[in-house]
Amino acid sequence: MKRLRISPAIFVIIGLVLSIGGCASLPETLPQGAPGYALAPQQGGVLAQVDARVRERAGPGQSGFKLLNSNEQGLRWRLALIDSAQHSLDLQYYVWWGDESGDLLMKRVIDAADRGVKVRLILDDLSTMLEDESHPKLRDTDAALIDAHPNIAIRLFNPWRSRPLGSRAVEMLDRMERLNHRMHNKLFIADNRATILGGRNIGNEYFGLSPTFNFRDLDILGVGPVAQQASQVFDRFWNSEWVVPVAELDVAATPDDLGEDYREMRRTLASAPTLARFQIDRRHWEKLLDAAATEMHVGTSRVHTDIPDPDALAHHMPAAIRALLASATSEVLITNAYIIPGEHAIGRMRQQRADGVRIRMLTNSLASHDVPAVNSHYKRWRKPLLEAGIELFEARSDAAVRALTADTPPTQAEYMGLHMKAMVIDRRHVFVGSMNLDPRSWEINSEMGIVVDSPGLGEELARIMERDMGPENAWLVSLDSDGRITWSDGSEVLTRQPARNFWQRVEDVFFMPFPGELY
């Protein structure tokens, strides 16, 4: 079953259908955990060696960067950092599914904790709630089991006071303004020396292991001062009033319980055919890390984030994105999964085009969409974007790049969807992060991302984005001589938006009356 992103409209429906009671697991005033901060980089270990080698090549304040351009790379590099960590792991995610990829990563996290690595994990509370037949959720009991490990601490962002599903839906109706704010951040830090930032959540479709669909996504690996920048973001959330320790859920769990659960997890993973290219147990990654140390692009960086103030989320990301786009003098390349721009954004881009800046933009087509509701609101902006002079492309669900970047062998999904959030400005300034260009990311969710000043990195990402915009991977959206929107792949021209099936077109119409910021 395919998963929609959860919106307030869905909670209203759940609340009306499942208006059942339940005892609240958390008090009215949410309990806070003790303050905690990232460990300073320690001596010893392969990550310290890689950091030292990068710093030899880089100038003062510079870090090394590597694009993780395939889903297999995304999973492999996370495993490499977990296995190589000797001191600390700080992980922050919107969703962590309990499927093969989620369990594999969690097993390796537990292995790291067993050898003395201190682990902190922040999850949006949706991770304890969402579930479908292909995505087991991380339940309160599972989170409590893992949190019972003496070297692992888990905190939940903006949790529901009521824990059963039905009573959570009722609580959503009562506290919608607060509970609607979700933490969309994706952040991974090992030994405060290496970090992974980008768009990938933890789940099979983000790592190429889903037989139904896999995302085309992107992360960036950073080594050096960028890791300490990322740690500052993590600490802001860890110590904020928006997060609650899992230990406060009052779920009985012991290290012995975790041991039993761990053994069952390992047995399941060992028999999973999708993980044929991955070891279940820890391995050594020196060759991979050594190669990265010499191949990384060097540059300066700044990690941006929205900030969880006591009473509200302070949205700093929109200003950071606007400033980045406004800095362009010749070229803007944008790949973003969910785009609902608005009149002000269209006006700014129209002015940039008048100033001679070329703007190319790739987003999802209806055919490649995992959230047709977003397309219902994006589609009205196609013509204004084209009239403003934007070169607009929409991802194909059968893109040739799927085999190279989305599917991880032996998995071959039925179709590909776009999940990247990336920009390149003047082939020098790079943005990679969690932020979609839609009202929910702009005004409601917490988002984060990194801006890197590196001509080498900018040129590499520009080439990748241009390839993804090619006719074998994307539809070129244009206006014909009569002002009608057309889609072309170089061999055929369509006058109706591409879709995988009839029901996508039904959904596209159905969601049009709902507000665009819901999704």
Protein Blocks (a to p, Z undefined) as FASTA:
>chain_A
ZZddddfklmmmmmmmmmccdddfbdfbdcdddddddddddeeijklmmmmmmmmmpceh
iacddddfbfklmmmmmmmmmmmpckbccdddfbdcfbfklmmmmmmmmmmmmnopacdd
dddfklmmgccfklccddfklmmmmmmpmkbccddehiafblbfklmmmmmmmmmmmmmp
ccfbdcddehhlaccedjbdcdfklnopafkbccdddddddedjklmmmmmmmmmmmmmc
kbccfklnopacdfklmmmmmmmmmmmmmmmmklmmpcfbdcdfklmmmmmmmmpccddd
ddddddddfkbccdfklmmmmmmmmmpmkbccdddfbacebjmlmmmmmmmmmnopacdd
ddddfklpcblmlmmmmmmmmmmmmmnopacddddfkbfklmmmmpccfbdcfbdcdfbd
cddehhlaccddfbdcbfklmmmmccdddddddfklmmmmmmmmmmmmpmkloccddddf
kopacddehjaccfbdcdfbfklmmmmmmmmmpcfklZZ
